[in-house]
Amino acid sequence: MLLYSIAPIICFYLLTVNEYKAIFTAEKWLEQETERTFMIDNLLKEHPLEGKQKKDIVALLGKETAEAYFKEKDNLVYLLGAERGFISMDTEWLIIHFNDDNIADKVEVVSS
């Protein structure tokens, strides 16, 4: 009987922890760089980046990843962390492309 009552408590705890990890805040984004993969869906839903100016995105997300694999002159690149899924072999990246007016015109999440 005791075993059957512990399992729901553990499941509830794990769901609560995962829900907390999934909610984007600028503070968590800056402090927990390896946990960004959990936040990315909430970030893109609650704070659509397309159409925003580059300075506003940097104000929200901070400086981009220094040694970014996908870096080009017209984009910002942020390391999100380990690829989502049961077996994660790659890393995920947020890439934000800008037009000539420094307005985000394409946002993508890629794996490498």
Secondary structure as GFF3:
##gff-version 3
##sequence-region A 1 112
A	DSSP	alpha_helix	2	22	.	.	.	ID=ss1
A	DSSP	alpha_helix	26	31	.	.	.	ID=ss2
A	DSSP	three_ten_helix	33	35	.	.	.	ID=ss3
A	DSSP	alpha_helix	36	46	.	.	.	ID=ss4
A	DSSP	alpha_helix	54	61	.	.	.	ID=ss5
A	DSSP	beta_strand	75	82	.	.	.	ID=ss6
A	DSSP	beta_strand	91	98	.	.	.	ID=ss7
A	DSSP	beta_strand	104	111	.	.	.	ID=ss8
###
